[in-house]
Amino acid sequence: MTYIAVDDHTTEGKKLVAFLKTQEYVAILEEANDTTKKAIKDVDAGKVKKVKNPEDLFRQILGKQHV
C-alpha cells in the first residue's frame, strides 16, 4: 500500500480528493479535526461527565433552574 497526504484546503487538493473518491480501488482516510482530537484526548484523560439520564445531563450543563 501507498499512503498519500493531500492538502484538501486548496482548490487543487479538493479536486484531487473528489476524483480519488470516485475510484473503487482508493480508500480515503480523513483525519479528525482539532475539536475531535481534543475531545478524544479529554476522554482518554478521564475528563468526562457521568450522567444518569438526559435530564441529569441538562441539569449539569445548564443548572437546576433550567430543568
C-alpha positions as CSV (number, residue, x, y, z in Angstrom):
1,M,0.0,0.0,0.0
2,T,1.0,3.6,-0.6
3,Y,-0.2,6.4,1.5
4,I,-0.5,10.0,0.2
5,A,-1.3,13.2,2.1
6,V,-3.3,15.7,0.2
7,D,-3.9,19.3,1.4
8,D,-7.6,19.5,0.9
9,H,-7.7,23.2,1.9
10,T,-6.6,24.1,-1.7
11,T,-8.7,24.0,-4.8
12,E,-6.4,21.5,-6.5
13,G,-6.4,19.3,-3.4
14,K,-10.2,19.3,-3.2
15,K,-10.4,18.3,-6.9
16,L,-7.9,15.5,-6.4
17,V,-9.7,14.2,-3.4
18,A,-13.1,14.3,-5.2
19,F,-11.5,12.4,-8.1
20,L,-9.9,9.8,-5.9
21,K,-13.3,9.2,-4.1
22,T,-14.7,8.1,-7.5
23,Q,-12.1,5.3,-7.8
24,E,-13.1,1.9,-6.4
25,Y,-9.6,0.9,-5.6
26,V,-8.9,4.0,-3.4
27,A,-9.7,4.3,0.3
28,I,-9.9,7.8,1.7
29,L,-8.9,8.1,5.4
30,E,-9.8,11.5,6.7
31,E,-8.0,13.0,9.7
32,A,-10.1,14.1,12.6
33,N,-10.4,17.9,13.1
34,D,-8.8,19.7,16.1
35,T,-12.1,19.7,18.2
36,T,-12.5,15.9,17.8
37,K,-8.8,15.3,18.6
38,K,-9.2,17.3,21.8
39,A,-12.4,15.5,22.8
40,I,-10.6,12.1,22.3
41,K,-7.7,13.3,24.5
42,D,-10.2,14.5,27.2
43,V,-12.0,11.1,27.2
44,D,-8.6,9.3,27.4
45,A,-7.6,11.5,30.3
46,G,-10.9,10.8,32.1
47,K,-12.3,14.3,31.7
48,V,-15.9,13.2,31.2
49,K,-19.3,13.9,32.8
50,K,-21.2,11.0,34.1
51,V,-25.0,11.3,34.0
52,K,-27.9,9.1,34.8
53,N,-30.3,10.2,32.1
54,P,-30.8,13.2,29.7
55,E,-32.4,15.3,32.4
56,D,-29.4,14.9,34.6
57,L,-27.2,15.9,31.6
58,F,-29.1,19.1,31.1
59,R,-29.1,19.8,34.8
60,Q,-25.3,19.5,34.9
61,I,-24.8,21.7,31.8
62,L,-27.5,24.3,32.4
63,G,-28.0,24.2,36.1
64,K,-31.0,23.2,38.2
65,Q,-33.1,26.2,37.3
66,H,-33.4,25.1,33.7
67,V,-34.9,21.6,34.3
